[in-house]
Amino acid sequence: MTLLAETSTSPALSHVPGHGVLSRQGELVLLCDAAPERESQIATLLDALSSVAADRGDGRDLGRRLAGLLAAARGDEFPALCAFGPAGDGIAVLLHGAAEATAVGPDGETRLDGRQAVIFVDRTLPGPVTSLRAMVGESSGALAPDRWSRLDSGVVRAQALVYGPDTVGPPAQQESVAPAPAEPSAPSGQPMLEECSMPAPPVAEPTVVEARAGDGGSPIEDLGVLGTYCRNGHFNDPRVRYCTGCGVSMVHLTHALRPGRRPALGVLTLDDGMTFPLEEDYVLGRHPYEDELVAAGRSRPLEIDDSTGLVSGVHTRVILDGWDVKVMDAGSTYGTYLRSDADDQWRRLPPHMAVPISPGTWVGLGGRCLRYDSCRNP
């Protein structure tokens, strides 16, 4: 089942006949996958859309209403969906499950994928947004809207939709934004997530780390580790096959371990594109400056702005242990989640347990996610 949506400055809304559900109430639009066993959940979604529209709410109000339903749900109770509506001069978009959206605005294209979050992706895009395309499910090919059909209000069966000028062609297949296995992001500590099955990413066995001040990671001022030098003098992880500085082979060198200053182990990339070099430990959350390790100068704060309200003040720790990168949930209310390139599901971390992660791993907290990447090649 594939569902597509496209929005533009024109209010015209055409649809591609199919087995999904498409509803429009004013300028609020909901597109969701449909199956007989999800009828009650679909009815709940449609009621939420109608209620927000009756209250003259905008896209942000719709997003908040749907986010509450999704966060309180258990397992995969709700179908994949994409909902959007105006928010000031921009547009607010919420995606859940196998849903993708591409918006064209003043900064070019912005691509979102509901699979980047554990529960949902909720973003307000600055305007003017000239077009927005969305798809729920998998498409078997190009889907052309029926240009002679138009939905001004109500509910219809649809496999896809185009919200914009009649001249707009069918939405193109989109790549997932980010990254990753089946991208990643928004966690939740609701009972739903406690019970869902989340295979662990292919990483080493977890190492228990006490979460107390002074014992949560390497001090920022002390980055010395044991490693090996290539013939050009670059300091490396002793497990790599090629120098990360110049690319020469490390295979035939005598691997005598010598102390040195550890280079950055890679980068953390947030779902909004911001990057942070992994040169020291990080504390992630709404108020990371309140953490004792940050106050002691042993970790760097990374403030996470999240409209879902699911991110704790001190939520997650990223710990550099020798040449390894580890992630630990700091006892957050809604949990920290991991997803690797080899997985299509999220795994919730036990609190206060540091787990090594490999490049390509996604970390989900609240409605946000970030990805760990590295040029190292052990």
N, C-alpha and C positions, 0 to 999 in steps of 0.2 A: 504494500500500500504506500503510495506516495502522495503527498499533498504539497502544493506550492502556493505561494502568495506573492503578489507584487503590489506595492503601493506607490503612488506618486501624487503630485499636486492635484491631479484630477480625481474626483470622487467616484468615478466609474468603477464598478466591481463586477468582473466576469469570472466565471468558474469553469473548471474542467470536470465534467461529470465523473462520478466515481463513488466509492464506498465510504468516504470520510464525511465529516460534518463541518460545514462552513456557516458561520452566523455573523451578521452585521447588525449592530445597534448604533445608529448615528455614525460617528467616525471610529467607533470601537469595533475591532474585528477579532474573531476567534476562529482558528482552524485546528482541528484535532483529528487524530486517527480514530477509527470507530470499529468496535467489535461487539457482538451480542452480549458478551459477558461484562462489558463496560458501560452498559446503558445507564445505570444509575449514576455512575461517575460523570458521564457526558451530560446528563440532565443537571447535575450539580454545577458543572462548568457553565452551562447555558443560563442557569438561574443567576449565577454570579455576574455574568456579563449583563444580563437584563437589569439586575439590581443596581450595578454601577452606572449604567446608562440612565436609569430612572432618577438616580441621585445627581445626574449631570456631572459625573466624575470624568476624569481624563485618563490617559494611558497609564499614568503612575498609580492612580487609584485602582484601576483594573489589575495592574501588576501586583499591588499589595494584597488585593483580595485573593487572587489566584495563588500567590506565594504562601498565604496562610493556609489555604486548603492543601497545597502540596506538602508543606512542612509538617502538617498534622497527620498526613496519610501514612499508611503502612505499606511497605514493600512497593511494588509497581502498581499501586491501586489505580492511578490515573493514567490515561493514554498519553502518548507523545502529543505535544501541542505547541502552537505558536500563537501568541496574542499580542496585539499592538494597538496603539492609539496615540493621539497627539499629546504632547507635553510641552507647553510653551510654544516656542518656534521649532521645537524638535519633535522627537517621537520616542515613546517608551516601548520597549520590546521585552517580552518574557518568553523563554523557551524551556521546554521540559522534554527530556528523553531524546529520541532520534529526530531532532528538529534543528534546522539550519536557517540562517537569515543573512542576507547581504544588503546593507543599506549604502546608498550613495549620498554623501553630504559634502560640506565645504572642504573637508580634509580627504576626500576621495572615498574609497570603499572601506567599510567596516564589516568584518565577517564575524558572526557569532554561531556557536554550536551548543545546543543543549546538553550534549554528551560531555562537555568540558566540566560540567558541574555534577555533584552527587545528586542534587535535587533539581535545581533550575538555574538558568542564567537570566539575570534581570539587569538591563542596561537602559539608560536614558541617553539617546544620541542627540548631539547638538544639531540645530537646524541652520539653514533650511535643508531638510532631507528631500531630495528630488525623487528618489525611488527607494522602495524596499521590496526585496524578494524573499520569500520564505518557503521552506519545504519541510514536510513532516513525513518520515518514512523513507523508503528506498524507491528510486525511480528506475523503471526498466527501459527508459528512453525519453526522448523529448516529449513534453506534454504541452499541447496547444490549447489555450482557452477558447471557449465558444464566444466569439466576438459579438454574436447576436443575442447573448444572454446578459442580463444585468441585474444585480441584486442591490436594491436600495435599502432594504431592511428585511430582517427575518432570518430563516434557517433553511438551508438546502443541502442536499447530498452533493458532495464534490470531492474530487480527487486532487484538485489544484485550483488556484484562483489567481487572478491578475487584478490588482487594484491600481488603476491608472488609465492613461489614454488608450483608446482602442488600437492605436498604432503600435503599442508596445508589443513586442514579440513574446513568445513563451519564455519563461525563466530558464536560464541555463543551469546545468548541474554545477554545484558549488563544492569547493574544497572545504574541509573542516579547518577552522582557525587554529588552530593550534594543534595544538599539538597534542599529538600524542596518540596513544593507543587508540582509544576511542576517547577522545578528549575528555576533560576533565574539568567540574568543578563545583561545587557547592555542597557542603556537607550538612549533616544534620544530626543532632544527638537525639532526635525523637525516637520512640520505640521502633518505628519503621526501620531505621537504619541499624538499630541494634540487632534486628532479626534478619536483615537481608544477607544473602550469601555473597561475599566479596573475596574472591581468590587473592591470595597474597602475591605480590609481584616477585619476580625471580631475584631475590636478594638473600644475603646471608642471614643466619639466625639472629633474632633481636638480641641486643646487649642491654641489660638493665642499667640505667643511669639514674642516680639519685638527683632529684630536682631540688637542690638546695643551693643557696648562695655560695659562690666560690667553688662549686663543683659541678658546673654544667657545660664546660667547654674550655677551649684553649684561650688564655688571656690574649687580648688583641695585640699587646706589646711583645708576646712571646710566640713566634711562629716557627721556631726552629724544629725541624724533623730530620729523620735519617732518610737519605735518598742516594741516587747515583748521578754522576756527571757524564754527559756525552763528551766526545773528543773535542767539541768546540766550547766546552765549559758551561753548558746549560744544566741546571739542576732539575732532576726528574723523579717521578714516582718510580721506584725500583721495578714495578710490574709492567711498565710500558715497553712496547717493542720498538717504538720510534720516538725520537726526541720531540717533545712538544714545542721546543723552541726553534729548531732548524730542520727537523724531519729525518736526521740521519739514523741509521739502524742502531739499536741498542742490544741486539741479539748476541753479538759476538764479543761484547765488552765484558771485562771482569767486573762483576757486580759487587764491588766493595762498598758497603754502606758508609756514607760520610754525612756529617751534619751539614745543614744548609737552611736557608730561608725559603720556606714553602711558597711557591707561586700560587696565584689564584687557581682554585680547583674547578672553575667553570663559572657559570652565571645562573642566577635565578631570573626568570622572565615572567612577570605578572600577565594576567589575561588582557590588560590594557596596553601591553607592549613595553612597559618600563622594565629595565634590567638592573640587576644588582650583582656586582662581582663577589664571588665566594672567596674572600680573603680572610674572613673571620666569622665567628658565630653570629647568628641573627636571632632576635626575638620578634615574632610576628603577632599582631593583635591590634585592637582598637586603641589601647593605651600601653604600648610596649615600654614607654619611659618609666612606668611604675615598677617594672621588674627589677629585682635586686641585682641581677647580673649586669643589666644595662647601667644601673646606677654605679656599680663597681667598676665599670669600664671593661667588663669581660665579654660583653656581647653588644652587637650593634642593633638599635631599634629599627623595625620596619613596620610603619603604621599602615594598617589595612583599612581602607574606607569601604564599608559594606552596608548597603541599604536594607539588607534582609534582617538585620538585627541578630544574626546567628554567630557573629564573631565575638569571642570573649576579649576582655581587656588584654590579657596575656594568654594567647591561644596556642601557638606552636613555636617550637625551637628548631632551628637548623644548626647542627653541631658539626664542626670539622674535627675529626678524630684521626690524627696522622694524615694519611692521604685519602681517607674515606669521608663521605658526606652522609650524615645521619639526620633523621627527622624524628622529633619527639613531640607528642601531644602534651601540653603543659597543664593538663587537668581541665581542659575547656568543657563548657557545658554541652556543646553540640558536636564535638569531636573533630579529629583530623583524619583525612583520608588519603590513601595512596593509590595510584594507578600507573602501571608501567606500559611501555609500548607493546608489550606482548599480551596485555590484558584488555578486556572489554568491560570490566566491572571494577568498582571501587572497593577498597578494603579499609575498614576503620581500624586505626591504631589503638592499642591499649594505652591508657594514660601513663605518663612518666616512664616510657620504655623507648629507648633510642633504637631506631631501625635503619640500617645502611640502605641507601638507595643508589641506583645506577643511573647514568645519563639517560635522559628521555623519560624519567619518571615525573608524573604530575602529582602535585600536592593540593588537596582541596580543603578549604576551611570556609564555613559560612557559604555565601553566594559567590565566593572568589576562588580562583585557582592560580597556581604558578607552576612553571616547569623548570626542572634542573637539566642543564645542558653542559657538556664539557668537550674540549678537544682532545682530552686524554684517551688513549686507546690501549688499555691493559690487555 
